[in-house]
Amino acid sequence: MKSLEHLSFLALAAQKDASYHAAKDALQIRMLGQDYFVLHNGVFLHGQKAPESHSRVLIDYLSSSGRTLITIPWRPIGEFAGCSLTELKHTVEMPIASCIDEIIDRAPIILDMIDGEIAPSIINSDMSFTVPALPKVHLHIELAREIAEFPAEAWILFSRNANVFLEPATIQMLCELFKERILSCLRIY
C-alpha cells in the first residue's frame, strides 16, 4: 500500500478537493457521504481507524496524478484496463439489483446519506442518480425494476477519467464500498 508519511497535505487539499486542517496537519475528505480524516499515520472515520479497504481507496486517490473531474461521457468499468465487468456485475450490481424496490422507495433518505442526486437516465431506467464517491470520482447509477421478461438490473458507470484517480483494483474496491454503503443505509433507515 502507498504511504501517507511523505504526502504534503497542504498541497493536496486544493488538488483533491479536501479540507486542510493545519493544527493537525490533516486532510478531511468526503467519500460516499462520510467524512474521513487523513493523517500521516492513517485514515480515520468517526474517530476510529478506517477499515483497510476505505484507507486503500483514499490513499490511492490522494497519491494519484489526477487533478480535474471529467464526468461525461460516463464509462462502464469494462473500459478501464484491468477492470472486470463480470466481477462488478456479480459482486456489486446484482446485490444492488435485488434491493431496487427498497432503494427507489426510500430514495430521499438513501441519497441524502451518500450525497447522491437524482439525475436524468441515460437508458430510460426507473431511477438514476449520481454520487460523488470521491470529490473527483463520480458514479452514475441506473436502476431498472423487474418486469415480466427481464429481472431487476443495476448498472454502475464512472466519471470519464476515474482511472486517472484510481488504479483498477481500487476502482473495484470503491464499487464494493458503494454497495456496502447502500445496503447498510437500507438496513438502518
C-alpha positions as a printed Julia matrix, in Angstrom:
189×3 Matrix{Float64}:
   0.0     0.0     0.0
   1.14    3.52   -0.74
   2.34    5.58    2.19
   0.88    8.7     3.76
   4.09    9.65    5.51
   5.58   11.75    2.74
   2.46   13.35    1.28
   2.1    17.12    1.57
  -1.47   17.51    2.77
  -1.47   21.26    2.31
  -0.57   20.88   -1.38
  -3.08   18.06   -1.88
  -6.03   19.88   -0.33
  -6.79   22.06   -3.35
  -5.82   19.43   -5.93
  -8.11   16.78   -4.48
 -10.93   19.0    -3.12
 -10.22   18.22    0.52
 -10.13   20.47    3.58
  -6.76   21.03    5.2
  -6.53   21.25    8.99
  -3.24   22.95    9.81
  -3.32   22.26   13.56
  -3.35   18.5    12.94
  -1.62   18.57    9.53
  -4.56   16.51    8.28
  -6.99   16.33    5.41
 -10.73   16.0     5.72
 -12.16   14.32    2.64
 -15.63   13.09    1.77
 -16.21    9.61    0.37
 -19.68    8.17   -0.25
 -21.31   10.68    2.09
 -18.92   10.21    5.0
 -16.12   12.46    6.26
 -12.72   10.85    6.66
  -9.67   12.36    8.31
  -6.35   11.51    6.72
  -3.27   11.91    8.89
   0.27   10.79    8.25
  -0.31    7.79   10.49
  -3.58    6.59    8.94
  -7.13    7.22    7.82
  -9.9     7.71   10.38
 -13.69    7.54   10.24
 -15.82    8.59   13.23
 -12.66    8.86   15.35
 -11.69    5.23   14.67
  -9.1     3.8    12.3
 -10.92    3.32    8.99
 -11.2    -0.19    7.52
  -8.31   -1.2     5.28
 -10.37   -1.05    2.07
 -11.52    2.51    2.82
  -7.95    3.56    3.54
  -6.64    1.98    0.33
  -9.18    3.84   -1.81
  -8.4     7.19   -0.17
  -4.63    6.74   -0.28
  -4.78    5.71   -3.95
  -6.92    8.77   -4.7
  -4.61   11.15   -2.84
  -1.48    9.63   -4.4
  -2.78    9.86   -7.97
  -1.75   12.38  -10.59
  -5.39   13.29  -11.28
  -6.49   16.87  -10.78
  -9.66   17.5   -12.79
 -13.02   15.74  -12.71
 -14.41   14.84  -16.13
 -17.83   13.26  -15.74
 -19.21   12.65  -19.21
 -19.47   10.62  -21.19
 -19.88    8.11  -18.38
 -17.85    4.91  -18.73
 -18.59    1.31  -17.77
 -15.93   -0.46  -15.72
 -15.0    -2.68  -18.66
 -13.48    0.34  -20.46
 -10.79    0.67  -17.81
  -7.81   -1.59  -18.44
  -7.5    -4.22  -15.75
 -11.13   -3.96  -14.57
 -13.69   -6.76  -14.9
 -17.26   -6.06  -15.95
 -18.24   -9.61  -14.98
 -16.81   -9.27  -11.48
 -18.61   -5.94  -10.95
 -21.88   -7.44  -12.19
 -21.71  -10.38   -9.75
 -20.25   -8.73   -6.67
 -21.88   -5.28   -6.8
 -24.62   -4.74   -9.36
 -26.59   -7.95   -8.71
 -26.77   -7.44   -4.91
 -27.93   -3.86   -5.5
 -30.47   -5.06   -8.09
 -32.0    -7.4    -5.51
 -32.94   -4.3    -3.45
 -34.1    -1.95   -6.22
 -37.67   -1.53   -4.96
 -36.42   -0.6    -1.49
 -33.82    1.8    -2.88
 -36.36    3.56   -5.09
 -38.99    3.7    -2.34
 -36.51    5.17    0.17
 -34.51    7.24   -2.31
 -34.76   10.6    -0.5
 -33.22    9.17    2.68
 -30.68    6.91    0.96
 -29.47    9.56   -1.48
 -29.07   12.09    1.32
 -26.86    9.63    3.22
 -24.48    9.13    0.26
 -24.61   12.69   -1.18
 -26.47   11.31   -4.21
 -28.68   13.32   -6.52
 -31.37   12.2    -8.93
 -30.06   12.5   -12.49
 -31.52   12.05  -15.96
 -31.5     8.44  -17.06
 -29.22    7.5   -19.93
 -31.22    4.35  -20.74
 -34.76    5.28  -19.64
 -34.48    3.28  -16.41
 -36.86    3.55  -13.46
 -34.4     5.66  -11.47
 -30.94    7.07  -11.98
 -28.7     9.1    -9.75
 -25.14   10.34   -9.43
 -22.9    10.06   -6.41
 -19.66   11.91   -5.75
 -17.93    8.76   -4.5
 -14.81   10.91   -4.06
 -14.57   14.62   -4.78
 -13.27   14.0    -8.31
 -14.55   10.48   -8.97
 -18.28   10.24   -9.52
 -20.61    7.31  -10.09
 -23.77    7.25  -12.18
 -26.23    4.52  -11.21
 -29.14    3.28  -13.31
 -31.83    1.12  -11.68
 -34.48   -0.84  -13.58
 -37.25   -2.69  -11.76
 -38.15   -6.25  -12.64
 -40.68   -6.66  -15.41
 -42.25   -9.84  -16.8
 -39.48  -10.64  -19.29
 -36.47   -9.07  -17.53
 -35.08   -9.29  -13.98
 -34.26   -6.17  -11.97
 -30.95   -4.65  -13.02
 -28.48   -2.11  -11.69
 -25.69   -0.54  -13.72
 -22.8     1.49  -12.36
 -20.97    3.91  -14.61
 -17.92    6.01  -13.78
 -16.8     9.54  -14.41
 -14.82    9.66  -17.64
 -11.37    9.86  -16.04
 -11.9     7.79  -12.87
  -8.9     5.69  -13.89
  -6.64    8.75  -13.59
  -7.52    8.92   -9.88
  -7.77    5.23   -9.03
  -6.0     2.05  -10.08
  -8.14   -0.81  -11.47
  -8.22   -2.8    -8.22
  -9.16    0.34   -6.31
 -12.0     1.16   -8.73
 -13.46   -2.28   -7.97
 -12.9    -1.69   -4.24
 -14.74    1.64   -4.43
 -17.69   -0.16   -6.03
 -17.7    -2.68   -3.19
 -17.73    0.19   -0.68
 -20.61    1.82   -2.57
 -22.61   -1.42   -2.44
 -21.89   -1.84    1.29
 -22.9     1.77    1.95
 -26.2     1.45    0.06
 -27.1    -1.84    1.7
 -26.18   -0.61    5.18
 -28.33    2.5     4.66
 -31.24    0.21    3.73
 -30.74   -1.81    6.92
 -30.53    1.25    9.16
 -33.03    3.64    7.6
